[in-house]
Amino acid sequence: MTDSERQILEALDAAVRSAAGVIGPIVATVDRKLAANPDEVLAWESIPLDRYRIPLPPSIRSSWVFVLRAKVVTGAERHPNSHQRMMSYRGHGDFQTRPAESWLSHHLASEPTLPLDRRWISIPPNVWHQGVVGDEHWAVVSFHTVLPHELIEERPAIEAAGASRQRRYAPADGNSP
């Protein structure tokens, strides 16, 4: 990890701590969304940036809570238009990346006393990633370098080798999907 990336993650870590009273209820809401949709491997909600009590790095344009379902592999995805920084907020799991041909494991946990690289991961644009979740749902907080309605998720297309399909986590009007 470069010094500049460490500084960004340290700033984001402090920001998450500053907004714990806001993030906790959002995690509970996302837990309910996941429970209401048993076929989904994850659920999410955007966190308005003004909810953080300290300034975020200027490159950060959106923030999210994701809850990943227990005992699943979320499947490969990537963001062609955003650098993602993600922290383990509640629970633990293996957040795998595939910068080349093989998947690399990044075991993350939520204990605040752990070193930064045991709680956070930084994923550049176009890097495939997936969550491997243990016996309990895993809540994460994610930051992106694009606005909520601009964030694109790509997943491999099942019907055509080498192709992908895209979706957005938030519509252009700012309402939740």
C-alpha positions as a printed NumPy array, in Angstrom:
array([[  0.   ,   0.   ,   0.   ],
       [  1.389,   3.398,  -0.959],
       [  1.656,   6.24 ,   1.556],
       [ -1.001,   8.252,  -0.288],
       [ -3.416,   5.291,  -0.309],
       [ -2.793,   4.711,   3.399],
       [ -3.617,   8.381,   4.059],
       [ -6.901,   8.045,   2.161],
       [ -7.855,   4.887,   4.074],
       [ -6.931,   6.492,   7.405],
       [ -9.129,   9.493,   6.566],
       [-12.015,   7.215,   5.561],
       [-11.542,   5.124,   8.711],
       [-11.838,   8.26 ,  10.846],
       [-14.895,   9.346,   8.841],
       [-16.647,   6.025,   9.444],
       [-15.956,   6.312,  13.171],
       [-17.378,   9.855,  13.105],
       [-20.633,   8.608,  11.579],
       [-21.165,   5.383,  13.533],
       [-24.454,   6.694,  14.925],
       [-25.753,   7.166,  11.385],
       [-24.249,   4.042,   9.819],
       [-25.636,   1.623,  12.427],
       [-29.3  ,   2.339,  11.566],
       [-28.509,   2.148,   7.837],
       [-26.963,  -1.306,   8.39 ],
       [-30.194,  -2.345,  10.183],
       [-32.265,  -1.095,   7.22 ],
       [-30.081,  -3.001,   4.754],
       [-30.338,  -6.131,   6.947],
       [-34.136,  -5.884,   6.607],
       [-33.852,  -5.454,   2.82 ],
       [-31.728,  -8.593,   2.6  ],
       [-34.168, -10.548,   4.79 ],
       [-37.063,  -9.468,   2.549],
       [-35.253, -10.745,  -0.566],
       [-34.043, -14.286,   0.212],
       [-32.831, -14.921,  -3.355],
       [-30.4  , -11.958,  -3.321],
       [-26.784, -12.401,  -2.224],
       [-26.509,  -8.798,  -1.043],
       [-28.464,  -5.63 ,  -0.344],
       [-27.331,  -2.006,  -0.173],
       [-28.151,   1.6  ,   0.529],
       [-26.275,   4.796,  -0.191],
       [-24.982,   6.924,   2.699],
       [-25.283,  10.663,   1.998],
       [-21.803,  12.159,   2.258],
       [-23.027,  14.982,   4.49 ],
       [-23.693,  12.39 ,   7.215],
       [-19.964,  12.112,   7.868],
       [-18.864,  14.517,  10.583],
       [-15.372,  15.072,   9.223],
       [-14.294,  15.961,   5.687],
       [-13.827,  13.112,   3.241],
       [-10.963,  12.987,   0.757],
       [-11.902,  15.085,  -2.316],
       [-11.91 ,  12.058,  -4.641],
       [-14.774,  10.4  ,  -2.711],
       [-18.124,  10.973,  -4.423],
       [-20.349,   8.296,  -2.843],
       [-20.594,   5.969,   0.112],
       [-22.589,   2.803,   0.666],
       [-23.559,   0.134,   3.157],
       [-23.668,  -3.383,   1.734],
       [-24.771,  -6.456,   3.641],
       [-23.547,  -9.718,   2.124],
       [-25.593, -12.822,   2.847],
       [-24.115, -15.505,   5.101],
       [-22.615, -18.603,   3.482],
       [-22.426, -17.228,  -0.074],
       [-19.875, -16.245,  -2.644],
       [-21.26 , -13.011,  -4.081],
       [-19.803, -13.656,  -7.528],
       [-17.344, -11.693,  -9.618],
       [-18.033,  -8.018, -10.202],
       [-16.021,  -4.929, -11.05 ],
       [-16.528,  -1.195, -11.357],
       [-15.148,   0.173, -14.644],
       [-15.643,   3.794, -13.617],
       [-14.696,   3.909,  -9.925],
       [-11.933,   3.198,  -7.439],
       [-13.543,   1.381,  -4.509],
       [-12.345,   1.464,  -0.915],
       [-14.194,  -0.847,   1.424],
       [-14.059,  -1.632,   5.123],
       [-15.418,  -4.499,   7.16 ],
       [-18.001,  -2.87 ,   9.447],
       [-19.701,  -5.842,  11.126],
       [-18.569,  -9.442,  10.871],
       [-15.813, -10.798,   8.686],
       [-15.121, -12.488,   5.385],
       [-12.713, -12.994,   2.538],
       [-12.886, -10.19 ,  -0.007],
       [-11.156, -11.639,  -3.015],
       [ -9.682,  -9.708,  -5.926],
       [ -8.53 , -10.938,  -9.31 ],
       [ -6.055,  -8.404, -10.716],
       [ -4.656, -11.086, -13.072],
       [ -5.588, -14.733, -13.649],
       [ -5.918, -15.939, -10.039],
       [ -8.112, -14.872,  -7.141],
       [ -6.238, -13.328,  -4.199],
       [ -7.703, -13.55 ,  -0.684],
       [ -8.   , -10.555,   1.621],
       [ -9.394, -11.743,   4.957],
       [-11.063,  -8.767,   6.588],
       [-12.571,  -8.362,  10.046],
       [-14.335,  -5.546,  11.857],
       [-12.445,  -5.188,  15.131],
       [-11.325,  -1.522,  15.28 ],
       [ -8.028,  -2.442,  16.956],
       [ -6.873,  -4.472,  13.951],
       [ -4.375,  -2.905,  11.555],
       [ -5.827,  -0.932,   8.65 ],
       [ -4.988,  -3.616,   6.069],
       [ -6.976,  -6.21 ,   8.055],
       [-10.103,  -4.042,   7.983],
       [ -9.85 ,  -2.207,   4.626],
       [ -9.282,  -3.032,   0.974],
       [ -8.593,  -0.716,  -1.948],
       [ -9.776,  -1.876,  -5.372],
       [ -8.78 ,   0.104,  -8.48 ],
       [-11.218,   0.417, -11.41 ],
       [-11.786,  -2.697, -13.526],
       [-10.436,  -5.163, -10.938],
       [-12.72 ,  -8.163, -10.453],
       [-13.725,  -8.787,  -6.842],
       [-16.113, -10.932,  -4.819],
       [-17.057, -11.569,  -1.218],
       [-16.788, -14.995,   0.372],
       [-18.96 , -14.86 ,   3.466],
       [-18.874, -17.084,   6.54 ],
       [-21.702, -18.154,   8.824],
       [-23.082, -14.661,   9.511],
       [-24.154, -11.786,   7.274],
       [-21.247,  -9.416,   6.646],
       [-21.809,  -5.638,   6.687],
       [-19.304,  -3.446,   4.852],
       [-18.984,   0.272,   4.188],
       [-17.81 ,   1.165,   0.72 ],
       [-16.575,   4.42 ,  -0.8  ],
       [-16.457,   5.185,  -4.52 ],
       [-14.993,   7.902,  -6.719],
       [-18.229,   8.465,  -8.658],
       [-21.641,   9.805,  -7.671],
       [-24.243,   7.227,  -6.577],
       [-26.178,   7.304,  -9.865],
       [-22.941,   6.991, -11.875],
       [-21.628,   3.839, -10.176],
       [-21.594,   0.924, -12.619],
       [-21.369,  -2.698, -11.56 ],
       [-20.243,  -5.189, -14.202],
       [-20.663,  -8.934, -13.85 ],
       [-19.643, -11.654, -16.288],
       [-22.454, -12.523, -18.685],
       [-23.432, -16.163, -18.326],
       [-24.634, -16.388, -21.913],
       [-21.433, -15.207, -23.627],
       [-17.829, -15.9  , -22.65 ],
       [-15.84 , -12.707, -22.228],
       [-18.936, -10.495, -22.192],
       [-20.338,  -8.675, -19.186],
       [-23.61 ,  -7.16 , -18.087],
       [-23.958,  -3.855, -16.284],
       [-26.273,  -2.321, -13.731],
       [-26.343,   0.762, -11.549],
       [-26.911,   0.732,  -7.807],
       [-28.891,   3.993,  -7.848],
       [-31.097,   5.587, -10.499],
       [-30.308,   9.061, -11.851],
       [-33.19 ,  10.555,  -9.84 ],
       [-31.423,   9.597,  -6.583],
       [-34.168,   7.271,  -5.315],
       [-33.265,   3.787,  -4.155],
       [-33.945,   0.973,  -6.651]])
